[in-house]
Each structure stands twice: as structure tokens, then as C-alpha cells.
């Protein structure tokens, strides 16, 4: 099992942040299916103020390229992503159009 950690910022507005969290308490079934079908076995998102931190655990079949292609071809995922941009803002280091940015592990107790 492999683990990835990613970061993203939210628009710094308490009302929008509350709405964003509400959407994530009950994600759309199609979004859950797209996540699981891609090989992601566990996903958690944490928040401090307007900064998000995502932990993804994936199986051996997972590929960022395959996930991106499947998402691009899925109208419901595209609808979700468009909606989420209302709440999200890219990190300053993000490439144009990039949302979640991969974080580098700098320490492991193991």
C-alpha cells in the first residue's frame, strides 16, 4: 500500500468553508465510486483554518494519470470539481489549473 499526502487552500470565508465541509460530510455517490474505482483504498482530508491536507492510501493499481483521465471523462466528477472550485484556491506553488499539490515527506519515525 502506498500513501500520498497533498495540500490545497480554501477561500478564506467562514460561510464558504462551512459549505465545503457540509459537501464533504455527504459526498455524492458518484464521487465516492470514482475514488474507490481508481484504486484509492482510504482518503482523509484535514483542515486548519483555510489549509487542507489530504492523505490517500492506494493499492497497486492506482495511477494519477489513469485517475485524471477517468475523472475527465466522468460528467458527474466534472460537475463536482467545478462546484468545488467555488470553495478552493490553488496554492501559490500550484501549476495553472492544478488543485491538490503533492507534499514531500520530510520525516518518518519508521
N, C-alpha and C positions, 0 to 999 in steps of 0.2 A: 504494500500500500504506500502510495506517495502522498505527500501533503504540500499544498501550495498556500501561501499567505499573500493577500492582496489588500490594497488600500484605495479609498475613494473618499471624497468630501461631499457633504450635503450643502445645499444652500442654507446659510445661517439664518434661519427663520423658524422660530418655535412652532408655529402653526404648520408649516410645511414638513418639519421634522416629525411632528406627531402624525400627520397624514401618512408619511413614508413608513413609519413604524406600524401603523394600522394595516397598510397593504401587506407588510411582511408578516404580520400575525396570521394572516389567511391568504397566502399566495394562491394565485389561480391554479386550478388543477393542471392545466396545460403547461404551466411553467414548472411545476413540480415534476411532471412527466419528462419534460425536456432535460431537466437536470439529471434525473435518475438514468434516463436512456443514454446519456452521454458517457456514463461511467463514473459519475460523481457519487460516492457512497455516503458521504456526510458533508454538510455545509453548515457553517455557523457564521453569523455576522454580529459583530460587537460595535458599539458606538460610544464615543466620548465626545461630548459637545457636537461639532459638525463633522467629525472624522469617523469614518467607518473602517473596520478591519474584518476581512473575511478569511476564514480558514476552510479550505476544501481538501477533503481526502478523496482520492480517486483510485480506481482499480487499474489494472494493466492495459485495459482497452481505451482509456481516456486519452484524448488528444485535443489540445486547444484549437488546432486548425479544424478538426472534424466538428467540434462543438460550435465554432464560429460559422462554419458552412451550414450546419443543421439549423442553427438559430436564424441565419439569414434567409433560409428557405421556409421558415415557420411563421405564418402571418400573426399568430397569437403571441409568439415571443417578440416579434417586431412591435406589436401593439403595446406590450408590456414595457419594452425598452424605451419606446417613445414617451410613454407615460412617466416612467422613472426619471427621465431627463428633466422633468419639471422640478424634481427634488434634488438631483445630483449636480455636482460640478466637478470637473476634472481637476486633478492635482496639477500644480504648476509644471511638474516634470512630464506630464502625460503628452503623448503624441496627439495630433489632431484627430478627433473622433474617438479617442481611447477613453474608456471609463476606468475600470479597475486596473491598477498598476501593481505588477508583481513586486513583492518586497524581498529583500535579501536577508537570509538568516545570518545573524552575526554571533549567535551563541546557541549552544546545545549542551545540556547537562550530561547527555549520554556520551 
